[in-house]
Amino acid sequence: MKNFLVTGTDTEIGKTYVTTLIIQSLKAKGVNVAGYKPIACGDRQDPRQIREAMQSDISLEEINPVYLKNATCPYVAAKLENIEIDCGLIMRGYEQLVSQFETVIVEGVGGWEVPIGPQKLFSDLAVEFGLPVILVVGNKLGALNHALLTLEAIQAKGLECAGIIFNNVSDSWNTACVTNRSMIEEFTKVPVLAELIHGQDYFDLDDLATALS
């Protein structure tokens, strides 16, 4: 399986949840897999969850080389700490994991176009990784607009969106939640790899493996 990058239509829509589910499923299949959260803001809960899913003694610094204490966009958080995010450090950390693991899953920060530095967005860093992208869509009212705009932005960077994963962020459903998937399938050619019910604790790898083969 290839390495790939997980991004989302927004913050707090399940990127880490999806990343950890995939890690756990790959490990159950015997794959030596690592998660990589290059930038975390506010706390380190996401990289901790990734390390727990890996069941590894790898350090948090190896999973998350850039940690900023303010829960805001990375560029603002870095300004508040009077530092600049070092993308070279991030890429070196990624290459180190690639040398140790069969598969590396890179998890983005916030949404696709979140600022990370002067005139630099997360999408620019994604281009440096050059990986196929899995888009996590928080399945709710308004998700279609966010998903279609994000897909367009991914493709505008010359990157491949290998698939979409719908994550039901609530256990209550409305008409939008029921119909969002069919609308995405009608208006794009990007495959929907999964639709996760709220709190689902497993992931079927078949569609993901096909998308990334």
Residue, then its C-alpha position, 0 to 999 in steps of 0.5 A: m500500500k502507498n503512503f497517503l495524506v489525510t485531510g478534511t473539509d474543516t477542523e474537528i470533523g474526524k481526521t484523527y479518528v479516521t487515521t487511527l481507524i486505518i492504522q489499527s486496521l492495517k496493523a491487524k493485517g500485519v502491516n508495519v504502519a506509522g501515522y505522522k501529524p506534522i503540525a499540532c496546535g493547542d494540545r497533543q491529543d491527536p499525535r497521542q491517539i496516533r501513537e496509541a493506535m500504532q502500539s509503538d514506543i516511538s516518541l511524540e516528537e517523531i510523530n509530531p515535530v511541530y507542536l504549537k500551544n495555541a489552539t488557532c491556525p498554525y501561522v497565528a500560533a507560530k507568530l504568538e510563539n515568535i517562531e516560524i514553522d520549519c517545513g524542512l524539519i517536517m519533511r525530514g521527519y517524514e523521510q525518517l518514518v518512511s525509512q522505518f515503516e511500510t506505510v506512513i499516513v500523514e494527517g493534515v492540520g485543520g482544513w486544506e487551505v489553513p495558513i501555516g506560514p507567510q504566504k504558505l498554506f497547508s496545501d502548499l506543504a501537501v504538494e511537498f509531500g506529493l501523496p495521494v489524498i484521502l478527504v474526510v468529510g464531516n457528514k452534515l448540512g453544508a458538507l457538499n459545498h465544503a467537499l466540492l470546494t476542497l476537491e477542486a482545491i486539491q486538484a488545482k494543486g496537481l494532486e490526486c484525491a484517491g477517495i472520500i470518507f464520510n464521517n457521521v459526526s453525530d448519531s442523529w441523521n437528517t436529510a442532508c446526512v442521508t443524501n450527501r453521499s449520493m450527491i458527491e457520487e453524482f457530481t464527482k468521479v472521486p470514489v467514496l471509500a467509506e461512510l462511517i457511522h458515529g462511533q464506528d470502531y473498525f474500518d474495511l480496508d478493501d476499498l482503500a487498498t483498491a484506491l491506493s493500489 
